Amino acid sequence: MLLVVDAGNTNVVFAVHDPSGWRGTWRIRTDAQRTSDEYAVWLTTLIAHSGLKREDISAAVIGTVVPAGLYHLRRLCREWFNVEPLVARSNLDWGFEIKVDNPAEVGADRLLNALAGHQQFGGPLIVVDFGTATTFDVVDATGAYLGGVICPGVNLSLEALHQAAARLPRIGMGRPQSVIGRSTVPAMQSGVYWGYIGLIEGLLVRIKGEFGGPMKVVATGGLAPLFSEGTTMIQHILPDLTLDGLRMLAERNPVPPMPRERGRMIETD
């Protein structure tokens, strides 16, 4: 079985995959200081609760946009599952070209979305990821990654609105019944929800115009279903697209050897 780890700015998602499909998916709040032992106590309990055995994990892959947390996630794989994890980086075999000025600075999640999106839907393609940041990633017909757009995420915008304006409350995200809000909370929800719909549609139009042809649009991330309700420009919704990208990347690349020095494990870059 393959252990898949997607470490984002807000949550770390762990999942287990075997030839029959996904066997379990679990989330925990991102904390770069969380130790491998803390992860292990939590994760092994959930794995056992799902009827799985940690001894059946034979490989692992990690994608992270939080470099400070990688050390502990690596130790988790090595010490508790006895596997050396593959770490998603631009220098691996992705099966496509990365046509940007500096491939090493592209977030792993964006390349993983491009990989999974193109393999499932072909191209040209735009992947919209509603995460801590809202990103738009552009893939051509051959699967090559062309770059994209990065915007503040929806929840970041809500929190900034609350923090910067003394009389505005902290609110949850939802689709308002009307654009014109007749009290403070509906007005805030309308501004964020329909404002983001305008941002999404406007950027999709501009990206397609610059690309010069029709493109498929795929949405991922936890808020993808909510925002897809407000526009007809998104054709496909796959909330766990990044996990599929990690699985596909692991299938393309050989399992790295466990680093050892005089009989003990050592840390690698």
C-alpha positions in Angstrom: 0.0 0.0 0.0 1.1 3.6 -0.7 1.0 6.2 2.0 0.3 9.6 0.5 1.0 12.9 2.4 -0.2 16.3 1.1 1.1 19.0 3.5 -0.6 22.3 2.8 -0.5 25.6 4.6 -3.7 24.9 6.5 -4.0 21.1 6.8 -1.9 18.0 6.3 -3.8 15.2 4.5 -2.8 11.6 4.9 -4.3 8.9 2.6 -3.6 5.2 1.9 -4.0 3.7 -1.6 -3.8 0.2 -2.9 -4.8 -1.4 -6.2 -8.5 -1.4 -5.1 -8.5 2.4 -4.6 -8.3 4.9 -1.7 -8.6 3.0 1.6 -8.7 6.0 3.9 -8.2 9.7 4.1 -7.4 11.8 7.3 -6.7 15.4 8.0 -4.8 17.3 10.7 -4.0 21.0 11.2 -0.7 22.0 9.8 1.9 22.6 12.5 5.6 22.7 11.3 6.7 21.8 14.8 4.6 18.7 15.2 7.0 15.8 15.7 7.0 12.5 13.9 5.9 10.7 17.1 2.9 13.0 17.5 1.9 12.3 13.9 2.4 8.6 14.4 0.2 8.2 17.5 -2.6 10.0 15.7 -2.1 8.4 12.3 -1.5 4.8 13.3 -4.6 4.9 15.5 -6.7 6.0 12.5 -5.2 3.4 10.2 -6.0 0.6 12.6 -9.5 2.0 13.1 -10.0 1.7 9.3 -9.1 -2.0 9.5 -5.6 -1.5 7.9 -2.1 -2.4 9.2 0.8 0.0 9.2 3.0 -3.0 8.3 1.3 -3.2 4.9 2.6 0.3 3.9 5.3 -0.4 1.3 5.9 3.0 -0.1 5.3 6.7 0.7 5.1 10.0 -1.2 5.1 13.5 0.3 4.0 16.8 -1.3 4.5 19.9 0.8 4.4 23.6 0.5 5.7 23.9 4.1 9.4 23.1 3.9 9.9 23.4 7.7 7.5 20.4 8.3 9.3 18.0 5.9 11.8 16.8 8.4 9.2 15.4 10.7 7.1 13.9 7.9 10.2 12.1 6.6 11.0 10.7 10.0 7.4 9.5 10.4 7.7 7.5 7.2 11.2 6.1 8.1 10.7 5.3 11.7 7.1 4.2 11.8 6.5 2.7 8.4 10.1 1.7 7.5 10.0 3.3 4.0 11.9 6.2 2.5 9.4 8.7 1.1 9.5 10.1 -2.4 9.3 13.9 -2.1 7.5 15.8 -4.9 10.0 18.2 -6.5 10.5 19.7 -9.9 13.5 17.6 -10.7 11.5 14.3 -10.7 10.0 12.6 -13.8 6.7 14.4 -14.1 6.0 13.2 -17.7 5.6 16.8 -18.9 7.7 19.9 -19.4 7.7 22.7 -16.8 7.8 25.8 -19.0 8.3 28.5 -16.4 11.3 30.7 -15.7 12.3 28.9 -12.5 10.7 25.4 -12.2 12.2 24.9 -8.7 10.0 27.7 -7.2 6.7 26.2 -8.4 4.7 24.8 -5.5 4.5 21.0 -5.6 0.7 21.1 -5.2 0.4 23.1 -8.5 2.5 20.6 -10.5 0.6 17.7 -8.9 -2.7 19.3 -9.9 -1.4 19.7 -13.4 -0.3 16.1 -13.6 -3.6 14.6 -12.3 -5.8 17.0 -14.2 -4.2 16.4 -17.6 -4.1 12.6 -17.1 -7.8 12.5 -16.3 -9.2 15.2 -18.6 -6.5 15.9 -21.2 -5.8 19.5 -22.3 -5.6 22.4 -22.7 -6.7 22.7 -19.1 -7.0 25.2 -16.3 -7.0 23.9 -12.7 -8.5 26.2 -10.1 -7.4 25.2 -6.6 -9.3 26.7 -3.7 -6.7 26.4 -0.9 -5.1 28.8 1.5 -4.3 30.6 -1.8 -6.6 30.4 -4.8 -4.4 29.3 -7.7 -5.1 29.0 -11.5 -2.7 26.6 -13.3 -2.4 26.3 -17.0 -1.6 23.1 -18.9 -1.4 22.8 -22.7 -2.6 20.0 -24.9 0.6 18.0 -24.4 0.4 18.3 -20.6 3.2 20.9 -20.3 2.9 23.2 -17.3 2.8 26.9 -18.5 2.4 28.8 -15.2 -0.6 30.5 -13.8 -2.1 32.9 -11.3 -1.9 33.1 -7.5 -4.6 35.0 -5.5 -5.4 35.3 -1.8 -7.5 32.5 -0.6 -11.2 32.9 0.4 -10.6 32.3 4.1 -7.6 34.6 4.1 -9.8 37.3 2.7 -12.5 36.7 5.3 -10.0 36.9 8.1 -8.3 40.0 6.8 -11.7 41.7 6.5 -12.5 40.9 10.2 -9.0 41.9 11.4 -8.8 45.2 9.6 -12.3 46.5 10.2 -13.2 46.8 13.9 -17.0 46.5 13.5 -17.0 43.6 11.0 -17.5 40.2 12.6 -15.7 36.9 11.8 -18.0 35.0 9.5 -18.2 31.6 7.8 -18.3 31.2 4.0 -21.6 30.4 2.3 -23.5 31.2 -0.8 -25.8 34.2 -0.1 -29.4 34.1 -1.3 -29.1 37.5 -3.0 -26.3 39.9 -4.1 -27.7 42.8 -2.1 -27.1 42.1 1.6 -29.7 43.7 3.9 -27.5 43.3 7.0 -23.8 43.2 7.8 -23.2 39.4 7.6 -25.1 38.8 4.3 -23.4 41.9 2.8 -20.0 40.5 3.8 -20.9 37.0 2.5 -22.1 38.5 -0.8 -19.0 40.6 -1.2 -16.7 37.6 -0.7 -18.7 35.0 -2.5 -19.8 37.0 -5.6 -16.6 38.9 -5.6 -14.7 35.6 -5.9 -17.1 34.4 -8.6 -16.3 37.6 -10.5 -12.5 37.1 -10.0 -12.8 33.4 -11.1 -14.8 34.2 -14.2 -12.7 37.3 -15.1 -9.4 35.4 -14.8 -10.7 32.4 -16.7 -11.7 34.6 -19.6 -8.4 36.4 -19.6 -6.4 33.2 -19.4 -8.3 31.6 -22.3 -7.9 34.8 -24.3 -4.2 34.9 -23.8 -3.9 31.2 -24.5 -5.8 31.6 -27.7 -8.3 28.7 -27.6 -10.9 26.8 -25.7 -9.8 25.2 -22.4 -11.3 22.8 -19.9 -11.7 24.0 -16.4 -11.2 21.8 -13.3 -11.8 22.9 -9.7 -10.2 21.3 -6.6 -9.9 22.1 -2.9 -12.5 22.0 -0.1 -14.4 25.1 -1.4 -14.5 23.9 -5.0 -18.1 22.6 -4.8 -19.4 25.8 -3.2 -17.9 28.2 -5.7 -18.7 25.9 -8.7 -22.4 26.5 -7.8 -22.1 30.1 -8.7 -20.6 29.8 -12.2 -21.0 27.7 -15.4 -17.4 28.1 -16.3 -16.1 25.1 -14.2 -16.8 21.8 -15.9 -15.3 19.3 -13.4 -15.0 19.2 -9.6 -12.4 17.0 -7.9 -11.7 18.0 -4.3 -8.8 15.6 -3.9 -7.0 16.1 -7.2 -3.7 16.7 -5.4 -3.8 13.3 -3.8 -4.3 11.7 -7.2 -1.3 13.7 -8.5 0.9 12.3 -5.7 -0.2 8.8 -6.4 0.5 9.2 -10.1 3.9 10.8 -9.4 4.9 7.8 -7.1 3.9 5.5 -10.0 6.3 7.3 -12.4 9.3 7.5 -10.1 11.4 4.7 -8.4 11.2 4.3 -4.7 14.2 6.1 -3.1 16.6 4.0 -1.0 16.6 4.4 2.8 19.6 6.5 3.7 21.9 4.9 6.2 25.2 5.6 7.8 26.9 3.0 10.0 23.7 1.2 10.5 21.6 4.2 11.4 19.3 6.5 9.4 20.6 9.9 8.5 18.7 13.0 7.3 18.9 14.0 3.6 18.0 17.2 1.8 
